[in-house]
Amino acid sequence: MKFLQQSKRIFLAGLLLTICFYSSNLSAQAYYNVIKYGAKNDSSKIATLAIKRAITAASRAGGGTVYFPAGKYLTGPIHLKSNITILIDAGAELHFSDNFDDYLPMVQSRYEGVDVTSFSPLFYAYKAENITITGRGLINGHGKKWWDFVEGYKQDQARSRWQYEFDKVNKDIILPDDPKQMKRGFLRPPFIQPMYCKNVLIEGITIINSPFWTVNPEFCENVKVHAVTINNPHSPNTDGINPESCKNVHISDCHISVGDDCITIKSGKDEPGRRMAAPAENYTITNCTMLSGHGGVVIGSEMSGDVRKITISNCVFDGTDRGIRIKTARGRGGVVEEIRVSNIIMKNIREQAIVLDMQYAKTFLEPVSERTPRFRNIHFSNITGQVNQAGYLNGLEEMPIENITFNDINLDAKTGFLLQNTNKIEFHNVQVNTETGPSLTASLVGNITINGFKSYTPHNNVPIIDLKNVKDLFLYNAFPIKGTSTYLKLSGAGTENIAIGNNNFKNLKFAIEKTKDVFEKIDVISGDKGQ
């Protein structure tokens, strides 16, 4: 009997604890309908304070879901707190005010890699955890007034009150090498910018008309952007998804068409970025489609805090200016490394399929220092497309691009690959069918391996591969088609240590053309046919 009474007490105590736990959990997961807090879903009244009251109530309860039922809401900036989910239901539209005063007071932010205090982002969070923006609804940034101010700005016009406010709260900012933007002092707000947050989820929503960069997490950890649609018209700097100086980022199943780059990975600009020393690392980008935009996926040019351990896969770029673009300039510093790009389809690319450019801005030769950027250990595979130019690799004289591989690439292009100031470059099973010129042109390149490189559109008196001042070349497994004039042209007094073997040149009259300034004897390895 005593044992049964004791068991009953233990059972009742456990039941009470369970009820308390679930009660607390239900409270934390409660819905907070913004209409009950004073919001109007006919956009007849600005709902900023009503939304703030709903978020505050949810936060005091330990967290919860701030719910927007169907309808149209007019609002100013929305500031999230920890454990808050913003749920924008199907049929709900959030229309953000284009009154600049609504985005005051200014808050701690980041603008193009420089840490500043500026207009509040439309969605903003600072040092929060477990925040979500989700739903099947739409958010509209009404960015045109912001775009017009910037595009119509004249250098000698009188400063506005917003610029004076910016000056007052930014007296000690660290300026980049080109300070013009910061000195102008009118910086458009990003659409969604969590700062120093953990566990960020943005899912399902449709975003249009961003004033500036659209989804822009800064210094965040564990970020997931899933099944988001972003549509911005032709407009200045309206990039799609720009996770900057974040760790552990997963972007998947998104559809992006914007006025600038579709997805961009950044880590700060020049000295401000180097001082923060916050890299962008451990990013996965997969199953996305990119339409209008300057680039499909872009790294830089603000990469001064380093970018590393990035995978980009299973994406379609259709109509972007470029496919994969990695860019920097002297003065940035920082390293871009450990990048993998695979399973990409490119269509209607107006410029290059692949760009690695270390001279994105005009600069002058300077000694190697912390200001010198580096690109290394970057690998491309399983890419097909119809493009203007196959690829452009442009390193620095004092810091060549290093350890780049291309595997299983198939491109139809007006012009081929152009390489200069690079080292440790490999092409394996690469096909480039050009409308004009060689499929591969390279100068000032060292340690280059070319294996099974081919073109099915040879041109009269034009080599498939044109190399100038190239050192340490190993070329093998070539089998050019009939109608090819010359497979390989070598020129430049700096050309040396050339090894060629296991090729089938029986369809060629001249397999290799060597100009008079090449003094090096070519090492032909046994196994070549038809030379």
C-alpha positions as CSV (number, residue, x, y, z in Angstrom):
1,M,0.0,0.0,0.0
2,K,2.8,2.4,0.9
3,F,4.6,1.5,-2.3
4,L,1.4,2.3,-4.3
5,Q,0.9,5.6,-2.6
6,Q,4.6,6.6,-3.3
7,S,4.2,5.5,-7.0
8,K,1.0,7.6,-7.2
9,R,2.8,10.7,-5.8
10,I,5.7,10.2,-8.3
11,F,3.2,9.8,-11.2
12,L,1.2,13.0,-10.2
13,A,4.5,15.0,-9.8
14,G,5.6,13.8,-13.3
15,L,2.2,14.7,-14.8
16,L,2.3,18.1,-13.2
17,L,5.8,18.7,-14.6
18,T,4.6,17.5,-18.1
19,I,1.6,19.9,-18.0
20,C,3.9,22.8,-16.9
21,F,6.3,22.0,-19.7
22,Y,3.7,21.8,-22.4
23,S,1.9,24.9,-21.1
24,S,5.2,26.8,-21.3
25,N,5.9,25.4,-24.7
26,L,2.4,26.3,-26.0
27,S,2.9,29.8,-24.7
28,A,6.2,30.1,-26.5
29,Q,4.6,28.9,-29.7
30,A,1.5,31.0,-29.5
31,Y,0.3,33.1,-32.4
32,Y,0.1,36.9,-32.1
33,N,-2.2,38.2,-34.8
34,V,-1.1,41.8,-35.6
35,I,-4.7,42.8,-36.3
36,K,-5.5,42.2,-32.6
37,Y,-2.7,44.6,-31.8
38,G,-4.1,47.4,-33.9
39,A,-2.8,46.7,-37.4
40,K,-5.2,47.3,-40.3
41,N,-5.1,44.8,-43.2
42,D,-6.5,47.3,-45.7
43,S,-3.3,49.5,-45.5
44,S,-5.4,52.4,-44.2
45,K,-3.1,53.0,-41.3
46,I,0.6,52.5,-40.8
47,A,1.1,49.4,-38.7
48,T,4.6,49.9,-37.4
49,L,3.6,50.3,-33.7
50,A,1.0,47.5,-33.8
51,I,3.6,45.1,-35.2
52,K,6.1,46.2,-32.5
53,R,3.5,45.6,-29.8
54,A,2.8,42.1,-31.2
55,I,6.6,41.3,-31.2
56,T,7.0,42.7,-27.7
57,A,4.1,40.5,-26.4
58,A,5.5,37.4,-28.0
59,S,9.0,38.2,-26.7
60,R,7.8,38.6,-23.1
61,A,6.1,35.2,-23.4
62,G,9.5,33.6,-24.3
63,G,8.8,33.7,-28.1
64,G,6.1,33.1,-30.6
65,T,4.7,33.7,-34.0
66,V,3.7,37.1,-35.1
67,Y,0.9,36.4,-37.7
68,F,-0.2,38.4,-40.7
69,P,-3.5,37.1,-42.1
70,A,-4.5,37.9,-45.7
71,G,-4.7,41.6,-46.5
72,K,-2.4,44.6,-47.2
73,Y,-0.4,46.2,-44.4
74,L,1.5,49.4,-44.6
75,T,4.5,49.5,-42.2
76,G,7.8,51.0,-41.4
77,P,10.8,48.9,-40.2
78,I,10.2,45.7,-38.3
79,H,12.8,44.9,-35.6
80,L,12.9,41.2,-34.6
81,K,13.8,39.8,-31.2
82,S,15.0,36.3,-30.2
83,N,12.6,33.4,-30.6
84,I,10.3,35.3,-32.9
85,T,8.7,34.0,-36.1
86,I,7.2,36.4,-38.6
87,L,4.5,34.5,-40.5
88,I,3.1,36.2,-43.6
89,D,0.2,34.1,-44.7
90,A,-0.8,33.5,-48.3
91,G,-2.7,36.5,-49.5
92,A,-0.9,38.8,-47.0
93,E,1.2,41.7,-48.4
94,L,3.6,43.9,-46.3
95,H,4.2,47.2,-48.0
96,F,7.0,49.1,-46.6
97,S,6.8,52.9,-46.4
98,D,9.0,55.0,-48.7
99,N,9.1,57.8,-46.2
100,F,12.8,58.1,-45.3
101,D,11.9,59.5,-41.8
102,D,10.2,56.2,-40.9
103,Y,13.7,54.5,-40.9
104,L,15.0,56.7,-38.2
105,P,16.6,56.6,-35.7
106,M,19.6,55.2,-37.5
107,V,21.0,51.8,-36.3
108,Q,24.2,49.8,-36.4
109,S,24.5,48.4,-39.9
110,R,26.9,47.5,-42.6
111,Y,27.0,49.0,-46.1
112,E,29.0,47.4,-48.9
113,G,31.5,46.0,-46.4
114,V,31.9,49.1,-44.2
115,D,30.5,49.2,-40.7
116,V,28.3,52.2,-40.2
117,T,25.3,53.6,-38.4
118,S,22.6,54.3,-40.9
119,F,18.9,54.0,-41.8
120,S,17.2,51.0,-40.2
121,P,16.9,48.0,-42.6
122,L,13.3,47.1,-43.4
123,F,13.6,43.9,-41.4
124,Y,16.3,44.2,-38.7
125,A,17.6,42.2,-35.8
126,Y,20.7,42.7,-33.6
127,K,22.2,39.9,-31.6
128,A,19.1,37.8,-31.7
129,E,18.7,34.0,-31.8
130,N,16.1,31.8,-33.4
131,I,14.5,34.3,-35.8
132,T,12.3,33.4,-38.8
133,I,10.6,35.2,-41.6
134,T,8.3,32.7,-43.4
135,G,5.0,32.2,-45.2
136,R,3.5,32.4,-48.7
137,G,2.9,36.1,-48.7
138,L,4.6,39.0,-50.3
139,I,6.8,41.8,-49.0
140,N,7.3,45.0,-51.1
141,G,10.1,47.4,-50.3
142,H,8.8,50.2,-52.6
143,G,12.4,51.0,-53.4
144,K,11.9,53.5,-56.3
145,K,12.1,56.6,-54.2
146,W,15.4,55.3,-52.7
147,W,16.7,54.5,-56.2
148,D,15.7,57.9,-57.5
149,F,17.5,59.8,-54.7
150,V,20.7,58.0,-55.4
151,E,20.6,58.0,-59.2
152,G,19.6,61.7,-59.3
153,Y,22.2,62.8,-56.7
154,K,24.6,65.5,-57.7
155,Q,27.9,66.0,-55.9
156,D,27.5,69.7,-55.3
157,Q,23.8,69.6,-54.1
158,A,22.9,70.8,-50.6
159,R,23.2,68.1,-47.9
160,S,19.9,66.7,-46.6
161,R,18.9,66.4,-43.0
162,W,19.4,62.6,-43.3
163,Q,23.0,63.2,-44.5
164,Y,23.7,65.6,-41.5
165,E,22.3,62.9,-39.2
166,F,24.6,60.3,-40.8
167,D,27.6,62.7,-40.3
168,K,26.7,63.1,-36.7
169,V,26.6,59.4,-35.8
170,N,29.5,58.3,-38.0
171,K,32.4,60.5,-36.9
172,D,34.7,57.6,-36.2
173,I,34.0,55.1,-39.0
174,I,36.9,53.5,-40.8
175,L,36.9,54.5,-44.4
176,P,37.6,52.2,-47.4
177,D,40.2,53.1,-50.0
178,D,37.5,54.9,-52.0
179,P,35.5,56.9,-49.4
180,K,33.2,58.7,-51.8
181,Q,30.1,56.6,-50.9
182,M,30.7,57.1,-47.2
183,K,31.3,60.8,-47.5
184,R,28.1,61.2,-49.5
185,G,26.4,59.9,-46.4
186,F,23.1,58.7,-47.8
187,L,23.1,54.9,-47.7
188,R,20.0,53.1,-48.7
189,P,18.8,50.4,-46.2
190,P,19.0,46.7,-47.0
191,F,15.7,44.9,-47.0
192,I,16.4,42.1,-44.5
193,Q,19.6,42.6,-42.4
194,P,20.1,40.5,-39.2
195,M,23.3,41.6,-37.5
196,Y,25.3,39.2,-35.2
197,C,22.4,36.7,-35.0
198,K,22.3,32.9,-34.6
199,N,19.8,30.5,-36.2
200,V,18.2,32.6,-38.9
201,L,15.6,31.2,-41.2
202,I,14.0,33.0,-44.2
203,E,11.6,30.7,-46.1
204,G,8.9,30.7,-48.7
205,I,8.2,34.4,-49.0
206,T,8.2,36.5,-52.2
207,I,10.2,39.8,-52.0
208,I,10.0,42.7,-54.5
209,N,11.4,46.2,-55.0
210,S,14.2,46.2,-52.4
211,P,15.7,49.7,-51.8
212,F,19.2,48.1,-51.7
213,W,20.6,44.6,-51.1
214,T,17.7,42.2,-50.4
215,V,18.6,39.4,-48.0
216,N,21.8,40.6,-46.2
217,P,22.7,38.7,-43.0
218,E,25.8,40.2,-41.4
219,F,28.1,38.4,-38.9
220,C,25.5,35.7,-38.4
221,E,25.8,32.0,-37.7
222,N,23.6,29.2,-39.0
223,V,21.6,31.0,-41.7
224,K,19.1,29.2,-44.0
225,V,17.4,30.8,-46.9
226,H,15.0,28.4,-48.5
227,A,12.4,28.6,-51.3
228,V,12.5,32.4,-51.5
229,T,11.5,34.3,-54.6
230,I,13.1,37.7,-55.2
231,N,12.0,39.9,-58.1
232,N,13.6,43.3,-58.3
233,P,13.4,45.4,-61.6
234,H,16.4,47.0,-63.3
235,S,17.6,49.1,-60.4
236,P,20.8,50.1,-58.6
237,N,22.5,47.6,-56.2
238,T,19.4,45.5,-55.6
239,D,21.3,42.2,-55.1
240,G,19.3,39.2,-54.2
241,I,21.0,37.3,-51.3
242,N,24.2,38.7,-49.8
243,P,25.3,36.8,-46.7
244,E,28.4,38.7,-45.5
245,S,30.9,37.5,-42.9
246,C,28.6,34.7,-41.9
247,K,29.3,31.1,-40.9
248,N,27.3,28.0,-41.9
249,V,25.0,29.3,-44.5
250,H,22.6,27.2,-46.6
251,I,20.8,28.8,-49.6
252,S,18.5,26.4,-51.5
253,D,15.6,26.2,-53.9
254,C,15.4,30.0,-54.5
255,H,14.3,31.9,-57.6
256,I,16.1,35.2,-58.2
257,S,15.8,38.0,-60.8
258,V,17.3,41.3,-59.7
259,G,19.0,44.6,-60.7
260,D,22.5,43.5,-59.6
261,D,24.1,40.2,-58.6
262,C,21.7,37.3,-57.7
263,I,23.7,35.8,-54.9
264,T,26.9,37.4,-53.6
265,I,29.3,36.3,-50.9
266,K,31.2,39.0,-49.1
267,S,33.4,39.6,-46.0
268,G,34.1,43.3,-45.7
269,K,35.9,46.0,-47.7
270,D,39.5,47.1,-47.5
271,E,40.8,48.2,-44.1
272,P,37.4,48.1,-42.4
273,G,37.0,44.5,-43.5
274,R,40.5,43.4,-42.5
275,R,40.1,45.0,-39.1
276,M,36.8,43.1,-38.5
277,A,38.6,39.9,-39.8
278,A,35.2,38.1,-40.0
279,P,35.4,35.5,-42.9
280,A,32.5,34.2,-44.9
281,E,32.8,30.4,-44.5
282,N,30.9,27.1,-44.8
283,Y,28.4,28.2,-47.4
284,T,26.3,25.8,-49.5
285,I,24.3,27.2,-52.5
286,T,22.1,24.6,-54.3
287,N,19.0,24.1,-56.5
288,C,18.5,27.7,-57.4
289,T,17.5,29.5,-60.6
290,M,18.9,32.9,-61.5
291,L,17.5,35.1,-64.3
292,S,18.2,38.8,-64.7
293,G,21.3,39.9,-62.7
294,H,24.9,41.0,-63.2
295,G,26.1,37.7,-61.9
296,G,24.6,34.3,-61.0
297,V,26.8,33.7,-58.0
298,V,29.5,36.3,-57.2
299,I,32.3,36.4,-54.6
300,G,33.6,39.8,-53.7
301,S,34.6,42.4,-54.5
302,E,34.3,43.0,-50.8
303,M,36.2,40.0,-49.6
304,S,38.8,41.5,-47.2
305,G,37.9,39.3,-44.3
306,D,38.4,36.1,-46.4
307,V,36.0,33.8,-48.1
308,R,36.5,30.0,-47.8
309,K,34.8,26.6,-47.9
310,I,32.0,27.4,-50.4
311,T,30.1,24.9,-52.5
312,I,27.8,25.9,-55.4
313,S,25.8,23.2,-57.2
314,N,22.8,22.2,-59.2
315,C,21.9,25.7,-60.3
316,V,20.6,27.3,-63.5
317,F,21.7,30.7,-64.7
318,D,19.5,32.0,-67.6
319,G,20.0,35.5,-68.7
320,T,22.5,36.8,-66.2
321,D,25.4,39.0,-67.3
322,R,27.9,36.4,-66.0
323,G,27.7,33.0,-64.4
324,I,30.3,32.5,-61.6
325,R,32.2,35.7,-60.9
326,I,35.0,36.1,-58.3
327,K,36.4,39.6,-58.2
328,T,38.8,41.8,-56.1
329,A,41.4,44.5,-56.5
330,R,44.7,45.6,-54.9
331,G,43.9,47.1,-51.5
332,R,41.3,44.6,-50.6
333,G,43.6,42.0,-49.1
334,G,42.0,38.8,-47.9
335,V,41.9,35.3,-49.4
336,V,39.3,33.5,-51.5
337,E,40.0,29.7,-51.3
338,E,38.4,26.2,-51.1
339,I,35.6,26.9,-53.6
340,R,33.8,24.1,-55.4
341,V,31.3,24.8,-58.3
342,S,29.6,21.8,-60.0
343,N,26.5,20.8,-62.0
344,I,25.7,24.2,-63.4
345,I,23.7,25.0,-66.6
346,M,24.1,28.5,-68.1
347,K,22.0,30.0,-70.9
348,N,22.0,33.4,-72.6
349,I,25.0,34.6,-70.5
350,R,25.9,38.1,-71.9
351,E,29.5,38.1,-70.8
352,Q,31.6,35.3,-69.2
353,A,30.6,31.9,-67.9
354,I,33.4,32.0,-65.3
355,V,35.4,35.1,-64.1
356,L,38.3,35.2,-61.7
357,D,39.4,38.9,-61.8
358,M,41.9,40.3,-59.4
359,Q,42.0,43.7,-61.2
360,Y,38.3,44.5,-60.9
361,A,39.2,48.1,-60.2
362,K,42.0,50.1,-61.8
363,T,45.0,49.9,-59.5
364,F,48.8,50.1,-59.7
365,L,51.5,47.6,-58.9
366,E,52.5,47.6,-55.2
367,P,54.6,45.4,-52.9
368,V,52.9,42.3,-51.5
369,S,51.4,43.2,-48.1
370,E,48.1,42.7,-46.2
371,R,46.5,44.8,-49.0
372,T,47.3,42.1,-51.5
373,P,44.3,39.8,-52.2
374,R,44.7,36.0,-53.1
375,F,42.7,33.6,-55.1
376,R,43.6,29.9,-54.7
377,N,42.2,26.4,-54.6
378,I,39.1,27.0,-56.8
379,H,37.5,24.1,-58.8
380,F,34.9,23.9,-61.5
381,S,33.2,20.8,-62.8
382,N,30.2,19.6,-64.9
383,I,29.2,23.0,-66.4
384,T,27.4,23.4,-69.7
385,G,26.2,26.5,-71.4
386,Q,25.8,29.0,-74.2
387,V,27.8,32.1,-73.3
388,N,29.5,35.1,-74.8
389,Q,33.0,34.3,-73.4
390,A,34.0,30.9,-71.9
391,G,36.1,32.3,-69.1
392,Y,38.4,35.1,-67.9
393,L,41.2,34.6,-65.4
394,N,43.1,37.7,-64.6
395,G,45.6,37.6,-61.8
396,L,48.1,40.1,-60.4
397,E,51.7,40.3,-61.6
398,E,52.8,40.1,-57.9
399,M,50.1,37.5,-56.9
400,P,49.0,35.1,-59.6
401,I,45.7,33.2,-59.3
402,E,46.7,29.7,-58.2
403,N,45.5,26.1,-58.2
404,I,42.4,26.3,-60.4
405,T,40.9,23.2,-62.1
406,F,38.3,22.8,-64.8
407,N,36.7,19.3,-65.3
408,D,34.0,18.2,-67.6
409,I,33.1,21.6,-69.0
410,N,31.1,22.0,-72.2
411,L,30.5,25.5,-73.6
412,D,29.4,27.1,-76.8
413,A,30.8,30.6,-76.8
414,K,31.6,33.5,-79.1
415,T,35.2,33.5,-77.7
416,G,37.1,31.1,-75.5
417,F,39.0,31.1,-72.2
418,L,41.5,34.0,-71.6
419,L,44.1,33.5,-68.9
420,Q,46.9,35.8,-67.6
421,N,49.0,35.8,-64.5
422,T,47.9,32.4,-63.2
423,N,49.7,29.4,-61.9
424,K,48.8,25.7,-61.4
425,I,45.9,25.5,-63.8
426,E,44.4,22.3,-65.1
427,F,41.9,21.6,-67.9
428,H,40.5,18.0,-68.0
429,N,37.9,17.0,-70.6
430,V,37.0,20.6,-71.5
431,Q,35.1,21.4,-74.7
432,V,34.8,25.0,-75.9
433,N,33.2,25.6,-79.3
434,T,33.9,29.2,-80.3
435,E,32.4,31.4,-83.0
436,T,35.8,33.2,-83.4
437,G,39.3,32.8,-82.1
438,P,41.1,30.1,-80.1
439,S,39.2,28.1,-77.5
440,L,42.0,28.8,-75.0
441,T,44.4,31.8,-74.9
442,A,46.9,32.2,-72.1
443,S,49.9,34.3,-71.3
444,L,52.2,34.5,-68.3
445,V,50.9,31.2,-67.0
446,G,53.0,28.6,-65.1
447,N,52.4,24.9,-64.4
448,I,49.5,24.3,-66.8
449,T,48.0,20.9,-67.5
450,I,45.7,20.4,-70.5
451,N,44.1,17.0,-70.9
452,G,41.6,16.1,-73.6
453,F,40.9,19.7,-74.5
454,K,38.7,19.9,-77.7
455,S,36.7,22.1,-80.0
456,Y,34.2,21.1,-82.7
457,T,34.3,24.6,-84.3
458,P,37.9,25.0,-85.6
459,H,38.7,28.2,-87.6
460,N,41.1,28.6,-90.5
461,N,44.5,29.7,-89.5
462,V,43.5,29.9,-85.9
463,P,44.9,27.5,-83.2
464,I,42.6,25.7,-80.7
465,I,45.1,26.6,-78.0
466,D,47.3,29.8,-78.1
467,L,49.9,30.1,-75.4
468,K,52.4,32.9,-74.9
469,N,55.2,33.0,-72.3
470,V,53.9,29.8,-70.7
471,K,56.1,27.7,-68.4
472,D,55.8,24.1,-67.5
473,L,53.1,22.9,-69.8
474,F,51.9,19.2,-70.0
475,L,49.5,18.6,-72.9
476,Y,48.0,15.2,-73.5
477,N,45.0,13.2,-74.8
478,A,44.2,15.6,-77.6
479,F,42.3,14.3,-80.7
480,P,41.4,17.4,-82.8
481,I,38.8,16.9,-85.5
482,K,39.3,17.2,-89.3
483,G,39.4,20.7,-90.5
484,T,41.5,21.9,-87.6
485,S,44.4,24.1,-88.9
486,T,46.7,24.0,-85.8
487,Y,46.0,22.6,-82.4
488,L,48.7,24.4,-80.4
489,K,50.5,27.7,-81.0
490,L,53.5,28.6,-78.7
491,S,55.0,32.1,-78.7
492,G,57.1,34.3,-76.4
493,A,60.7,34.1,-75.2
494,G,59.4,33.1,-71.8
495,T,57.9,29.9,-73.1
496,E,59.8,26.9,-71.6
497,N,59.6,23.3,-70.3
498,I,56.9,22.1,-72.7
499,A,55.9,18.4,-72.6
500,I,53.4,17.0,-75.1
501,G,52.4,13.3,-75.4
502,N,49.7,10.7,-76.0
503,N,47.9,12.8,-78.6
504,N,46.3,11.8,-81.9
505,F,47.2,14.6,-84.4
506,K,46.5,12.5,-87.6
507,N,43.8,15.0,-88.7
508,L,46.2,17.9,-88.7
509,K,48.8,19.2,-91.2
510,F,50.4,21.2,-88.4
511,A,49.9,20.0,-84.9
512,I,52.1,22.6,-83.2
513,E,53.1,26.1,-84.4
514,K,56.1,27.6,-82.7
515,T,57.2,31.2,-83.4
516,K,60.8,32.3,-83.8
517,D,61.0,33.8,-80.3
518,V,60.4,30.4,-78.6
519,F,63.9,29.0,-78.0
520,E,62.9,26.0,-75.9
521,K,62.9,22.6,-77.6
522,I,59.5,20.9,-77.2
523,D,59.6,17.6,-75.3
524,V,57.4,15.2,-77.3
525,I,56.6,12.1,-75.3
526,S,56.1,8.8,-77.1
527,G,52.5,7.9,-78.0
528,D,51.7,10.9,-80.3
529,K,50.4,10.0,-83.7
530,G,50.4,11.8,-87.0
531,Q,52.8,14.7,-86.1
